[in-house]
Amino acid sequence: MSERPESGGLRQSREERLRKRSRRERPMLIVNTGKGKGKSTASFGVMLRGWARGYRIGVYQFVKSGKWNVGEQKAAEALGNIDWFKMGDGWTWTVKDLEVSEDLAREGWEEVKRRILDETYDMLLLDEFTYPLKWGWIDTEEVVEFLKNRPGFQHVIISGRDAPQKLVEAADLVSEIHKIKHPMDEGFKGQKGIEW
């Protein structure tokens, strides 16, 4: 890992900086996965905690398109200090061209890598990011290696079903959310304020 100049000197390696921090201060890789509702909700809850601590936050939604009007984004805009990006064009069963969806996901990952390398954010939330990994659009091994070696102090939160095992193994904190009961099982549709 190369050292970058900082304030006229050499920047300490990530390992040296981490050793100096207390046991409470550690950049986390968090994965919220499973078939139950609440993966994104849990991730946005952590995002709010980071916002309350003054973190610079970047949210990247990998499936939802710019047409989706999500409540969390509206709240983030009102709070400020949270940048929001939609890196998809909708769920796979609603889009017309999966190649476009795949390209958008890859472009989104490239943008996330740039922001991680330049340490734009203290916390990044990659919502629904497990899907492009599961579908093979983005290489899981590359993602894991990149995130394990990210510079500085950056928390990364990833949500979505079917998180790849290699990502789970690399993560510091993993929660699997199981569905016990959901109104959709009885034919009800998703509701504003509950699902989005």
Residue, then its C-alpha position, 0 to 999 in steps of 0.5 A: m500500500s503506497e503512502r500519500p503525502e499529508s500536510g508536508g509529510l508521509r501519511q501513516s499506513r492504515e494499520e498504524r492509524l488504526r492501532k492508535r485508535s481506541r477499541r471503540e473506534r474502528p472502521m466497520l464493514i456492516v452487512n444487513t442481509g436475509k429474506g425479511k423486511g428491514k435490511s435497508t431500514a436497519s442500514f438507514g438507522v445506522m446512517l442516522r446515527g452516523w449523521a448525528r455524529g457529524y459523519r460525511i455520508g454517501v448513499y448509493q442505491f444500486v437497484k432503485s431508479g431515479k424515479w423512485n421517491v423514497g422517504e429516506q432520501k427526502a429525510a436525508e435532503a432535509l437533514g443535509n450532509i448526506d449525498w444520495f445517488k441512485m445507481g440503478d434503473g429498477w428491479t430486474w423484473t420491471v426493467k426493459d434492458l438488463e444490460v443497461s442495469e448491469d452497466l449502471a451497477r458497474e458504473g456505480w461501483e466504480e464511483v463508490k471506489r473513487r469516493i472510497l479512495d479519495e475518502t470523500y465520506d466517513m460512512l457509505l451505505l450501499d443499498e441493495f448492493t448484494y444483488p449486482l454481486k449475486w448476479g455476477w455483474i460486479d466481482t465479489e472477490e474484487v469488492v471484498e479485497f477493495l473494502k478490506n484495504r480501504p484507506g482511512f476511517q470509513h464505515v461501509i454498510i451493505s444491504g440486500r438479500d443473499a449476501p455472498q459468503k465471501l462478503v459475509e466472512a469479510a464483514d465485521l458485523v452481519s445481521e440476517i433478517h428473517k421474515i416471520k410474517h408480512p402483509m404481502d403474504e396475504g396479497f397486500k401491496g407495499q405501503k408508503g411510510i412502511e416500504w418506502 
